[in-house]
Amino acid sequence: MVNMLLLIVSGEEEKIVMPLNLAKTQIKAGNKIKVVFWGSSQKTLSNNYELRKEYASILNEKPKCCINYAKKYNLEATLSDDMELVPVGDYLTKAIEEGYEIITF
């Protein structure tokens, strides 16, 4: 089994959709997947309800978003229903300590 953390930083919608397909495939294969949105990807997600719901529906836990970025750009209310807002630096450190490989998009 593989532990993967998909770190999505791009604000381009097609680059946000690509890891969704990877996550679906890897989950079906029995691998553990975590998803983190950081930076401009959060702005794109805040404007795309369908994409937020799709990510939330395939994972065993809510995808994570950076709480500091969300606060700075007033995205908290929009993102908090489908995403968990966390300090991403700490979350990434913990994931690495738990053996997760980080793949960045």
A tleap script that builds the chain and sets N, CA, C and O, in Angstrom:
source leaprc.protein.ff14SB
mol = sequence {
  NMET VAL ASN MET LEU LEU LEU ILE VAL SER
  GLY GLU GLU GLU LYS ILE VAL MET PRO LEU
  ASN LEU ALA LYS THR GLN ILE LYS ALA GLY
  ASN LYS ILE LYS VAL VAL PHE TRP GLY SER
  SER GLN LYS THR LEU SER ASN ASN TYR GLU
  LEU ARG LYS GLU TYR ALA SER ILE LEU ASN
  GLU LYS PRO LYS CYS CYS ILE ASN TYR ALA
  LYS LYS TYR ASN LEU GLU ALA THR LEU SER
  ASP ASP MET GLU LEU VAL PRO VAL GLY ASP
  TYR LEU THR LYS ALA ILE GLU GLU GLY TYR
  GLU ILE ILE THR CPHE
}
set mol.1.N position { 0.842 -1.172 0.000 }
set mol.1.CA position { 0.000 0.000 0.000 }
set mol.1.C position { 0.891 1.240 0.000 }
set mol.1.O position { 1.962 1.258 0.605 }
set mol.2.N position { 0.417 2.274 -0.695 }
set mol.2.CA position { 1.143 3.531 -0.825 }
set mol.2.C position { 0.345 4.633 -0.136 }
set mol.2.O position { -0.882 4.672 -0.229 }
set mol.3.N position { 1.047 5.522 0.552 }
set mol.3.CA position { 0.419 6.701 1.151 }
set mol.3.C position { 0.810 7.913 0.321 }
set mol.3.O position { 1.993 8.234 0.208 }
set mol.4.N position { -0.177 8.591 -0.263 }
set mol.4.CA position { 0.089 9.761 -1.094 }
set mol.4.C position { -0.655 10.969 -0.568 }
set mol.4.O position { -1.816 10.880 -0.169 }
set mol.5.N position { 0.029 12.095 -0.573 }
set mol.5.CA position { -0.611 13.366 -0.283 }
set mol.5.C position { -0.535 14.181 -1.560 }
set mol.5.O position { 0.554 14.492 -2.042 }
set mol.6.N position { -1.689 14.526 -2.106 }
set mol.6.CA position { -1.749 15.327 -3.319 }
set mol.6.C position { -1.844 16.787 -2.903 }
set mol.6.O position { -2.857 17.215 -2.349 }
set mol.7.N position { -0.790 17.551 -3.169 }
set mol.7.CA position { -0.713 18.961 -2.809 }
set mol.7.C position { -1.030 19.774 -4.056 }
set mol.7.O position { -0.263 19.777 -5.018 }
set mol.8.N position { -2.162 20.460 -4.031 }
set mol.8.CA position { -2.638 21.179 -5.211 }
set mol.8.C position { -2.483 22.671 -4.963 }
set mol.8.O position { -3.154 23.247 -4.106 }
set mol.9.N position { -1.585 23.289 -5.728 }
set mol.9.CA position { -1.304 24.716 -5.559 }
set mol.9.C position { -1.710 25.535 -6.779 }
set mol.9.O position { -1.879 26.749 -6.671 }
set mol.10.N position { -1.867 24.906 -7.919 }
set mol.10.CA position { -2.216 25.625 -9.141 }
set mol.10.C position { -3.651 26.124 -9.092 }
set mol.10.O position { -4.544 25.433 -8.601 }
set mol.11.N position { -3.860 27.314 -9.600 }
set mol.11.CA position { -5.202 27.863 -9.686 }
set mol.11.C position { -5.909 27.509 -10.983 }
set mol.11.O position { -7.064 27.885 -11.184 }
set mol.12.N position { -5.222 26.784 -11.873 }
set mol.12.CA position { -5.825 26.401 -13.146 }
set mol.12.C position { -6.752 25.208 -12.932 }
set mol.12.O position { -6.350 24.185 -12.378 }
set mol.13.N position { -7.997 25.354 -13.380 }
set mol.13.CA position { -8.998 24.318 -13.108 }
set mol.13.C position { -8.596 22.949 -13.636 }
set mol.13.O position { -8.817 21.943 -12.961 }
set mol.14.N position { -8.007 22.888 -14.833 }
set mol.14.CA position { -7.628 21.579 -15.382 }
set mol.14.C position { -6.544 20.910 -14.541 }
set mol.14.O position { -6.463 19.682 -14.509 }
set mol.15.N position { -5.709 21.697 -13.861 }
set mol.15.CA position { -4.687 21.116 -12.989 }
set mol.15.C position { -5.262 20.714 -11.639 }
set mol.15.O position { -4.612 19.996 -10.880 }
set mol.16.N position { -6.462 21.166 -11.336 }
set mol.16.CA position { -7.145 20.744 -10.114 }
set mol.16.C position { -7.944 19.473 -10.375 }
set mol.16.O position { -8.116 18.652 -9.473 }
set mol.17.N position { -8.430 19.305 -11.596 }
set mol.17.CA position { -9.207 18.120 -11.966 }
set mol.17.C position { -8.298 16.894 -12.106 }
set mol.17.O position { -8.698 15.788 -11.740 }
set mol.18.N position { -7.098 17.075 -12.623 }
set mol.18.CA position { -6.183 15.952 -12.854 }
set mol.18.C position { -5.899 15.146 -11.577 }
set mol.18.O position { -5.985 13.919 -11.622 }
set mol.19.N position { -5.568 15.775 -10.448 }
set mol.19.CA position { -5.343 14.968 -9.242 }
set mol.19.C position { -6.607 14.283 -8.721 }
set mol.19.O position { -6.519 13.280 -8.012 }
set mol.20.N position { -7.776 14.813 -9.064 }
set mol.20.CA position { -9.027 14.161 -8.677 }
set mol.20.C position { -9.088 12.771 -9.300 }
set mol.20.O position { -9.440 11.799 -8.632 }
set mol.21.N position { -8.746 12.683 -10.575 }
set mol.21.CA position { -8.750 11.386 -11.255 }
set mol.21.C position { -7.698 10.443 -10.668 }
set mol.21.O position { -7.949 9.247 -10.517 }
set mol.22.N position { -6.527 10.978 -10.341 }
set mol.22.CA position { -5.485 10.167 -9.706 }
set mol.22.C position { -5.963 9.651 -8.353 }
set mol.22.O position { -5.755 8.483 -8.024 }
set mol.23.N position { -6.595 10.505 -7.581 }
set mol.23.CA position { -7.100 10.103 -6.264 }
set mol.23.C position { -8.111 8.969 -6.395 }
set mol.23.O position { -8.048 7.993 -5.647 }
set mol.24.N position { -9.036 9.089 -7.334 }
set mol.24.CA position { -10.044 8.039 -7.539 }
set mol.24.C position { -9.374 6.701 -7.855 }
set mol.24.O position { -9.721 5.674 -7.272 }
set mol.25.N position { -8.419 6.720 -8.776 }
set mol.25.CA position { -7.724 5.499 -9.185 }
set mol.25.C position { -6.959 4.875 -8.026 }
set mol.25.O position { -7.007 3.662 -7.822 }
set mol.26.N position { -6.257 5.702 -7.274 }
set mol.26.CA position { -5.440 5.195 -6.173 }
set mol.26.C position { -6.287 4.670 -5.018 }
set mol.26.O position { -5.918 3.686 -4.377 }
set mol.27.N position { -7.401 5.307 -4.752 }
set mol.27.CA position { -8.306 4.829 -3.700 }
set mol.27.C position { -8.866 3.459 -4.079 }
set mol.27.O position { -8.951 2.561 -3.241 }
set mol.28.N position { -9.248 3.306 -5.356 }
set mol.28.CA position { -9.747 2.011 -5.826 }
set mol.28.C position { -8.683 0.927 -5.700 }
set mol.28.O position { -9.004 -0.240 -5.475 }
set mol.29.N position { -7.414 1.313 -5.845 }
set mol.29.CA position { -6.304 0.361 -5.735 }
set mol.29.C position { -5.954 0.053 -4.279 }
set mol.29.O position { -5.074 -0.765 -4.011 }
set mol.30.N position { -6.639 0.705 -3.343 }
set mol.30.CA position { -6.412 0.435 -1.929 }
set mol.30.C position { -5.361 1.306 -1.262 }
set mol.30.O position { -4.960 1.039 -0.129 }
set mol.31.N position { -4.915 2.338 -1.951 }
set mol.31.CA position { -3.906 3.230 -1.385 }
set mol.31.C position { -4.547 4.334 -0.553 }
set mol.31.O position { -5.702 4.703 -0.769 }
set mol.32.N position { -3.781 4.853 0.401 }
set mol.32.CA position { -4.264 5.948 1.249 }
set mol.32.C position { -3.936 7.278 0.574 }
set mol.32.O position { -2.797 7.531 0.180 }
set mol.33.N position { -4.960 8.119 0.450 }
set mol.33.CA position { -4.807 9.402 -0.233 }
set mol.33.C position { -5.285 10.524 0.671 }
set mol.33.O position { -6.354 10.444 1.277 }
set mol.34.N position { -4.474 11.570 0.751 }
set mol.34.CA position { -4.871 12.819 1.394 }
set mol.34.C position { -4.759 13.905 0.333 }
set mol.34.O position { -3.900 13.832 -0.546 }
set mol.35.N position { -5.630 14.916 0.412 }
set mol.35.CA position { -5.599 16.018 -0.546 }
set mol.35.C position { -5.525 17.332 0.214 }
set mol.35.O position { -6.278 17.574 1.157 }
set mol.36.N position { -4.580 18.186 -0.231 }
set mol.36.CA position { -4.412 19.512 0.361 }
set mol.36.C position { -4.427 20.554 -0.750 }
set mol.36.O position { -3.687 20.449 -1.728 }
set mol.37.N position { -5.278 21.556 -0.583 }
set mol.37.CA position { -5.309 22.706 -1.486 }
set mol.37.C position { -4.612 23.855 -0.783 }
set mol.37.O position { -4.873 24.136 0.387 }
set mol.38.N position { -3.720 24.519 -1.512 }
set mol.38.CA position { -2.928 25.585 -0.902 }
set mol.38.C position { -2.772 26.707 -1.913 }
set mol.38.O position { -2.450 26.456 -3.075 }
set mol.39.N position { -2.991 27.914 -1.492 }
set mol.39.CA position { -2.788 29.070 -2.360 }
set mol.39.C position { -3.900 29.258 -3.372 }
set mol.39.O position { -5.081 29.111 -3.055 }
set mol.40.N position { -3.503 29.588 -4.606 }
set mol.40.CA position { -4.490 29.980 -5.619 }
set mol.40.C position { -5.486 28.875 -5.958 }
set mol.40.O position { -6.564 29.166 -6.476 }
set mol.41.N position { -5.155 27.623 -5.682 }
set mol.41.CA position { -6.129 26.545 -5.917 }
set mol.41.C position { -7.370 26.745 -5.048 }
set mol.41.O position { -8.470 26.347 -5.432 }
set mol.42.N position { -7.195 27.357 -3.884 }
set mol.42.CA position { -8.324 27.607 -2.989 }
set mol.42.C position { -9.293 28.625 -3.591 }
set mol.42.O position { -10.508 28.495 -3.440 }
set mol.43.N position { -8.759 29.631 -4.269 }
set mol.43.CA position { -9.632 30.619 -4.924 }
set mol.43.C position { -10.456 29.940 -6.015 }
set mol.43.O position { -11.658 30.174 -6.137 }
set mol.44.N position { -9.798 29.102 -6.799 }
set mol.44.CA position { -10.510 28.393 -7.863 }
set mol.44.C position { -11.591 27.497 -7.275 }
set mol.44.O position { -12.715 27.471 -7.777 }
set mol.45.N position { -11.264 26.767 -6.223 }
set mol.45.CA position { -12.243 25.892 -5.568 }
set mol.45.C position { -13.421 26.672 -5.003 }
set mol.45.O position { -14.560 26.207 -5.053 }
set mol.46.N position { -13.153 27.851 -4.470 }
set mol.46.CA position { -14.228 28.640 -3.861 }
set mol.46.C position { -15.282 29.036 -4.888 }
set mol.46.O position { -16.424 29.326 -4.530 }
set mol.47.N position { -14.902 29.047 -6.161 }
set mol.47.CA position { -15.827 29.402 -7.236 }
set mol.47.C position { -16.405 28.185 -7.952 }
set mol.47.O position { -17.120 28.339 -8.942 }
set mol.48.N position { -16.108 26.973 -7.469 }
set mol.48.CA position { -16.563 25.769 -8.165 }
set mol.48.C position { -17.152 24.768 -7.160 }
set mol.48.O position { -16.452 23.896 -6.645 }
set mol.49.N position { -18.423 24.915 -6.903 }
set mol.49.CA position { -19.141 24.066 -5.945 }
set mol.49.C position { -19.054 22.589 -6.331 }
set mol.49.O position { -18.810 21.738 -5.476 }
set mol.50.N position { -19.250 22.286 -7.602 }
set mol.50.CA position { -19.250 20.893 -8.073 }
set mol.50.C position { -17.912 20.210 -7.786 }
set mol.50.O position { -17.875 19.063 -7.338 }
set mol.51.N position { -16.835 20.911 -8.042 }
set mol.51.CA position { -15.506 20.344 -7.822 }
set mol.51.C position { -15.246 20.119 -6.334 }
set mol.51.O position { -14.677 19.094 -5.955 }
set mol.52.N position { -15.654 21.059 -5.491 }
set mol.52.CA position { -15.509 20.883 -4.038 }
set mol.52.C position { -16.264 19.648 -3.574 }
set mol.52.O position { -15.732 18.845 -2.808 }
set mol.53.N position { -17.497 19.492 -4.032 }
set mol.53.CA position { -18.322 18.345 -3.633 }
set mol.53.C position { -17.720 17.028 -4.118 }
set mol.53.O position { -17.732 16.032 -3.395 }
set mol.54.N position { -17.196 17.028 -5.344 }
set mol.54.CA position { -16.633 15.790 -5.883 }
set mol.54.C position { -15.410 15.347 -5.080 }
set mol.54.O position { -15.273 14.166 -4.763 }
set mol.55.N position { -14.529 16.279 -4.753 }
set mol.55.CA position { -13.371 15.923 -3.921 }
set mol.55.C position { -13.828 15.401 -2.566 }
set mol.55.O position { -13.335 14.377 -2.094 }
set mol.56.N position { -14.764 16.099 -1.943 }
set mol.56.CA position { -15.236 15.698 -0.611 }
set mol.56.C position { -15.875 14.308 -0.642 }
set mol.56.O position { -15.788 13.566 0.337 }
set mol.57.N position { -16.511 13.954 -1.749 }
set mol.57.CA position { -17.240 12.687 -1.813 }
set mol.57.C position { -16.342 11.464 -1.996 }
set mol.57.O position { -16.736 10.362 -1.616 }
set mol.58.N position { -15.152 11.627 -2.564 }
set mol.58.CA position { -14.321 10.445 -2.848 }
set mol.58.C position { -13.362 10.086 -1.721 }
set mol.58.O position { -12.854 8.966 -1.675 }
set mol.59.N position { -13.110 11.018 -0.817 }
set mol.59.CA position { -12.116 10.786 0.232 }
set mol.59.C position { -12.763 10.316 1.524 }
set mol.59.O position { -13.942 10.570 1.767 }
set mol.60.N position { -11.988 9.632 2.344 }
set mol.60.CA position { -12.477 9.190 3.647 }
set mol.60.C position { -12.474 10.313 4.673 }
set mol.60.O position { -13.071 10.187 5.743 }
set mol.61.N position { -11.806 11.401 4.348 }
set mol.61.CA position { -11.773 12.575 5.219 }
set mol.61.C position { -11.882 13.815 4.333 }
set mol.61.O position { -11.613 13.756 3.133 }
set mol.62.N position { -12.273 14.925 4.930 }
set mol.62.CA position { -12.399 16.154 4.151 }
set mol.62.C position { -11.032 16.565 3.602 }
set mol.62.O position { -10.023 16.462 4.299 }
set mol.63.N position { -11.001 17.034 2.345 }
set mol.63.CA position { -9.756 17.619 1.847 }
set mol.63.C position { -9.387 18.816 2.722 }
set mol.63.O position { -10.250 19.437 3.343 }
set mol.64.N position { -8.110 19.124 2.761 }
set mol.64.CA position { -7.629 20.223 3.592 }
set mol.64.C position { -7.360 21.462 2.743 }
set mol.64.O position { -6.986 21.362 1.574 }
set mol.65.N position { -7.556 22.628 3.350 }
set mol.65.CA position { -7.212 23.917 2.748 }
set mol.65.C position { -6.474 24.732 3.792 }
set mol.65.O position { -6.673 24.542 4.992 }
set mol.66.N position { -5.632 25.630 3.340 }
set mol.66.CA position { -4.865 26.471 4.248 }
set mol.66.C position { -5.768 27.524 4.894 }
set mol.66.O position { -6.367 28.352 4.208 }
set mol.67.N position { -5.851 27.474 6.207 }
set mol.67.CA position { -6.705 28.412 6.929 }
set mol.67.C position { -6.186 29.844 6.807 }
set mol.67.O position { -6.980 30.782 6.744 }
set mol.68.N position { -4.880 30.023 6.774 }
set mol.68.CA position { -4.320 31.370 6.689 }
set mol.68.C position { -4.633 32.029 5.351 }
set mol.68.O position { -4.976 33.210 5.301 }
set mol.69.N position { -4.515 31.269 4.272 }
set mol.69.CA position { -4.856 31.791 2.949 }
set mol.69.C position { -6.352 32.083 2.881 }
set mol.69.O position { -6.766 33.118 2.358 }
set mol.70.N position { -7.157 31.169 3.409 }
set mol.70.CA position { -8.616 31.357 3.393 }
set mol.70.C position { -9.013 32.622 4.144 }
set mol.70.O position { -9.885 33.363 3.692 }
set mol.71.N position { -8.383 32.873 5.280 }
set mol.71.CA position { -8.681 34.091 6.043 }
set mol.71.C position { -8.261 35.338 5.276 }
set mol.71.O position { -9.004 36.317 5.217 }
set mol.72.N position { -7.071 35.299 4.693 }
set mol.72.CA position { -6.540 36.465 3.980 }
set mol.72.C position { -7.440 36.881 2.824 }
set mol.72.O position { -7.604 38.073 2.566 }
set mol.73.N position { -8.025 35.909 2.124 }
set mol.73.CA position { -8.847 36.199 0.945 }
set mol.73.C position { -10.341 35.993 1.195 }
set mol.73.O position { -11.120 35.891 0.247 }
set mol.74.N position { -10.738 35.932 2.453 }
set mol.74.CA position { -12.154 35.808 2.826 }
set mol.74.C position { -12.844 34.620 2.158 }
set mol.74.O position { -13.939 34.758 1.613 }
set mol.75.N position { -12.207 33.467 2.200 }
set mol.75.CA position { -12.751 32.251 1.586 }
set mol.75.C position { -13.271 31.256 2.619 }
set mol.75.O position { -13.768 30.190 2.257 }
set mol.76.N position { -13.160 31.594 3.890 }
set mol.76.CA position { -13.512 30.648 4.958 }
set mol.76.C position { -14.940 30.126 4.848 }
set mol.76.O position { -15.162 28.917 4.904 }
set mol.77.N position { -15.895 31.012 4.693 }
set mol.77.CA position { -17.305 30.598 4.668 }
set mol.77.C position { -17.593 29.684 3.485 }
set mol.77.O position { -18.329 28.706 3.618 }
set mol.78.N position { -17.020 29.997 2.339 }
set mol.78.CA position { -17.269 29.203 1.134 }
set mol.78.C position { -16.635 27.822 1.219 }
set mol.78.O position { -17.248 26.832 0.821 }
set mol.79.N position { -15.427 27.751 1.730 }
set mol.79.CA position { -14.686 26.488 1.724 }
set mol.79.C position { -14.992 25.573 2.904 }
set mol.79.O position { -14.858 24.355 2.789 }
set mol.80.N position { -15.397 26.134 4.024 }
set mol.80.CA position { -15.478 25.336 5.255 }
set mol.80.C position { -16.561 24.258 5.253 }
set mol.80.O position { -16.481 23.329 6.056 }
set mol.81.N position { -17.554 24.343 4.396 }
set mol.81.CA position { -18.580 23.294 4.350 }
set mol.81.C position { -18.031 21.968 3.820 }
set mol.81.O position { -18.377 20.900 4.324 }
set mol.82.N position { -17.174 22.047 2.801 }
set mol.82.CA position { -16.688 20.837 2.138 }
set mol.82.C position { -15.226 20.523 2.428 }
set mol.82.O position { -14.762 19.414 2.166 }
set mol.83.N position { -14.510 21.486 2.962 }
set mol.83.CA position { -13.079 21.351 3.203 }
set mol.83.C position { -12.785 21.605 4.680 }
set mol.83.O position { -13.537 22.302 5.362 }
set mol.84.N position { -11.694 21.037 5.160 }
set mol.84.CA position { -11.250 21.332 6.518 }
set mol.84.C position { -10.127 22.360 6.428 }
set mol.84.O position { -9.128 22.140 5.742 }
set mol.85.N position { -10.295 23.474 7.118 }
set mol.85.CA position { -9.299 24.538 7.100 }
set mol.85.C position { -8.281 24.292 8.205 }
set mol.85.O position { -8.632 24.235 9.383 }
set mol.86.N position { -7.008 24.147 7.813 }
set mol.86.CA position { -5.940 23.809 8.755 }
set mol.86.C position { -4.689 24.634 8.435 }
set mol.86.O position { -4.558 25.159 7.329 }
set mol.87.N position { -3.767 24.748 9.404 }
set mol.87.CA position { -2.450 25.315 9.097 }
set mol.87.C position { -1.681 24.286 8.248 }
set mol.87.O position { -1.245 23.257 8.763 }
set mol.88.N position { -1.523 24.562 6.980 }
set mol.88.CA position { -0.999 23.565 6.045 }
set mol.88.C position { 0.444 23.169 6.346 }
set mol.88.O position { 0.798 22.001 6.182 }
set mol.89.N position { 1.273 24.091 6.775 }
set mol.89.CA position { 2.664 23.735 7.078 }
set mol.89.C position { 2.753 22.619 8.104 }
set mol.89.O position { 3.498 21.657 7.921 }
set mol.90.N position { 1.995 22.749 9.179 }
set mol.90.CA position { 1.977 21.711 10.219 }
set mol.90.C position { 1.413 20.398 9.682 }
set mol.90.O position { 1.922 19.321 9.993 }
set mol.91.N position { 0.361 20.496 8.878 }
set mol.91.CA position { -0.282 19.306 8.327 }
set mol.91.C position { 0.685 18.539 7.416 }
set mol.91.O position { 0.749 17.311 7.469 }
set mol.92.N position { 1.435 19.269 6.580 }
set mol.92.CA position { 2.397 18.622 5.688 }
set mol.92.C position { 3.507 17.933 6.483 }
set mol.92.O position { 3.907 16.815 6.157 }
set mol.93.N position { 3.997 18.594 7.514 }
set mol.93.CA position { 5.040 18.006 8.356 }
set mol.93.C position { 4.563 16.696 8.967 }
set mol.93.O position { 5.289 15.701 8.958 }
set mol.94.N position { 3.357 16.695 9.492 }
set mol.94.CA position { 2.800 15.483 10.103 }
set mol.94.C position { 2.636 14.366 9.065 }
set mol.94.O position { 2.937 13.205 9.343 }
set mol.95.N position { 2.159 14.723 7.871 }
set mol.95.CA position { 1.970 13.723 6.820 }
set mol.95.C position { 3.300 13.086 6.421 }
set mol.95.O position { 3.370 11.875 6.210 }
set mol.96.N position { 4.341 13.888 6.319 }
set mol.96.CA position { 5.666 13.355 5.982 }
set mol.96.C position { 6.140 12.416 7.085 }
set mol.96.O position { 6.674 11.342 6.807 }
set mol.97.N position { 5.944 12.822 8.329 }
set mol.97.CA position { 6.331 11.963 9.460 }
set mol.97.C position { 5.571 10.642 9.449 }
set mol.97.O position { 6.088 9.626 9.914 }
set mol.98.N position { 4.345 10.646 8.920 }
set mol.98.CA position { 3.523 9.436 8.842 }
set mol.98.C position { 3.825 8.609 7.595 }
set mol.98.O position { 3.176 7.591 7.359 }
set mol.99.N position { 4.802 9.033 6.796 }
set mol.99.CA position { 5.214 8.256 5.634 }
set mol.99.C position { 4.505 8.590 4.334 }
set mol.99.O position { 4.604 7.825 3.375 }
set mol.100.N position { 3.803 9.694 4.273 }
set mol.100.CA position { 3.130 10.086 3.035 }
set mol.100.C position { 4.129 10.679 2.053 }
set mol.100.O position { 4.990 11.476 2.426 }
set mol.101.N position { 4.002 10.281 0.797 }
set mol.101.CA position { 4.770 10.866 -0.300 }
set mol.101.C position { 3.958 12.037 -0.840 }
set mol.101.O position { 2.755 11.904 -1.062 }
set mol.102.N position { 4.603 13.180 -1.054 }
set mol.102.CA position { 3.890 14.364 -1.533 }
set mol.102.C position { 4.062 14.493 -3.037 }
set mol.102.O position { 5.177 14.478 -3.558 }
set mol.103.N position { 2.934 14.621 -3.722 }
set mol.103.CA position { 2.912 14.856 -5.163 }
set mol.103.C position { 2.251 16.213 -5.364 }
set mol.103.O position { 1.133 16.439 -4.902 }
set mol.104.N position { 2.946 17.116 -6.055 }
set mol.104.CA position { 2.471 18.491 -6.196 }
set mol.104.C position { 1.914 18.744 -7.592 }
set mol.104.O position { 2.494 18.334 -8.598 }
set mol.105.N position { 0.779 19.427 -7.625 }
set mol.105.CA position { 0.137 19.829 -8.879 }
set mol.105.C position { -0.009 21.333 -8.902 }
set mol.105.O position { -0.527 21.889 -9.870 }
savepdb mol mol.pdb
quit
